[in-house]
């Protein structure tokens, strides 16, 4: 995905005749720096461990984004019941029921409508189990990204293009830019200004 369209070039300080190849190369560098395939809305799958006694976890890719007509960003959510430890407060009856149905260690599919979530932070809270059992692992497929690209990303894209055009070794035909060539100059093109602009959009891996 190109993060600037031709009608936006001049508004972000680029010449109207700028080749789309420069924009595509800059957009690819942004994706690589942010450690994600795109900043547009895309589907991701993550598996995460939950700390004992906690039913919340933060996902890596932000913001969480429902895709119409779905009311939540979650496609599928599965959680695994943990094996109760001494002192976790399960009563004898609850423990017997859990063991009878082989719940500890098994996976269960959760209703996404019962999961609380915060789009900007990626924090999700799982529903409590009626027997008091806790989950120790989560497998979630979800949608995240921006329907409308934030202005700082567009500014960063234009800055990378200007940096590339000002780098003598990159003064070649835009159509001949190769991924390896750009990777070699990544530290120069993604300068401190660009890094600061993109900092809120870098994925925080679980």
N, C-alpha and C positions, 0 to 999 in steps of 0.2 A: 504494500500500500504506500502510495506517495503522500507525504504529510503536508504538501503544498500543492494547490491547483494553479494552473496558469493565470487565472484571474486574481490570484493573491500575490504573485511574485513582487510586483512593484510596492504593494502595501508593506511587505516585509523587507524592502531594501534590495531586491534583486531586479536585474533587467528583465523586461518583458520577453526578451528573446532567449532567456536561459533555457538550455536544453532540459527536457524531462529526465534525461539520464543522470544529470547531476542531482536532481531531487530524489530520484530513486536510490542513488548511491548514498546520499545523506540519510534518507529514511532507513536504509538497511543498517547503517552505523548506529542510528538511534535505537533500533530494535536490539542490536547486539549489546549495546551499552546497558540497556534496560533489562537485559536477560529475559526477553520474552519474544515470541514470534511476531507480535504486532501489538500496537496500542489500541487498535480497533477492538470491538467486542469479539471475543473468541472463546472457545470452549477449552477448559482445562480439567485435568484429573489429578488429584493429590491424595496421598495416604499419609496420615499423621498419627503420632502417638499422643494420647491424652495422659496428663499427670494424674496420679492417684487422687481421687476426691474432687477432681475438676471435670466439668462438662463443657468447657469452652476451648476454642482453638482459633488461631488466626491463619487465614489462607494467604498464599503468596502473591497472587495476582489481584490487583485492585484497579478501579473499584468494582465491587460485585455488581452485576448488571442483569436484571431480569430481561428476557427476550419475549416480547409479546407473542402469544397471549398469556404466557406463564406469569404468575404474580411474584415468583421468587426467582433468584438466579440459579437455583439448584436443579440439575437434571436427574441425578440419582444420589442418594446418600445411604451408606451402609455403615453400621457401627458394630464393633465386636464387644461382647460382654467380657469384663475382666473376671478373673477368679477371685472371689472374696478373700480378703486377708484378715488375719486375726485382729479384732478391735475395730473393724469397719462398721459394726452396728447392725448387721443382719440378724433378725430374730431366727429362732430355731425353725419355725414354720416356714418363713420366707426362704431360708436356706434349703430346706427339704424340697420345697416346690421348685426352686431354681435347679437343684441337682436332678430332680425327677425328670425335668424337661430338658436336661443337658444344656442349660443356658450358658453357664460359664465357658468362655472360649468360642462360642458360636457367634455367627454374624446375623444381624437383623436389618431389614430395610426400614428406614425411617420415613415418615410422612414429611415432606419438605415444608408443609404449612405449619408444622409444629416447631420448626427451628427458627430461633430468633437470629437476626443478622444485622450487621452494620456495614453499609456499602463502602464507606470511605476507609475504614480500618481493617475490613475483612474479618472481623471477629464474628464467630458464630457460636451460639449456645444451644446445646442439645437438650431435648426434653428429659425430664426425670423419669426413671422407671418406677412403676407402681410398687415393685417389691424392694426398691432401694438398691438394686444392682447398678453398678457404675460401668461405663464403657472405658476401654483402655486403648482402642484404636479406631480410626475413622478412615473411610474411603469415600471420597466425594468427587462428583463430576459437576462442574458449575461453569457459568458464564461470567466473564469479567472483561472490562475494557471501556473505552469511551465511544459513545455514539457521536458526540461532538468533540473533536480534538481540542484539548486545552491550548490556549494561545502560547504559553511558554514552549510547548513542543514545536509549534510552527516557527517561533523565533529561533529555537535551537537548530531546526532544519535549515533555515536561511543562513545562520551563522556558520554551520558546517560547510555549506556551499561556498560562502565567501572565503573561508579558510582554505578550502581546496583550490579555489581559483587563484588565491594569493601564494600558493605553494609552488615554486618553480618546477619541481619534479612532477607535478600533476598537471602542468600546462600541456595536456595532450587532448586529442579529440575525445569528447565526453563518451562517445559510443564505444571507446576501447577501454574504459575503466573496468578493471577486473577486481573481484572480491579480495584476492590475495594482495593486490596492489594497495587497496584501501586499508586492509588490515595492517599493512606495514606502516601506514601513516596515521593509524587510529589515534595515537597519543597526541599528535599534532593537530589533527582535525577536531577531535573532541577535546577542546581546550577547557580551562577552568570555568569559563563563563558558561559554556555548554553543559558541563557537568553540574553546575549549580542549577541551571534551568531544568535539567532532567532528573535531579535528585528525588523529587517526590514520586517519580514514575518507575523507579528501579524496583524490580521484583525482589522481595525478601524471601529467599528459599526457606522452606520448613526444615 
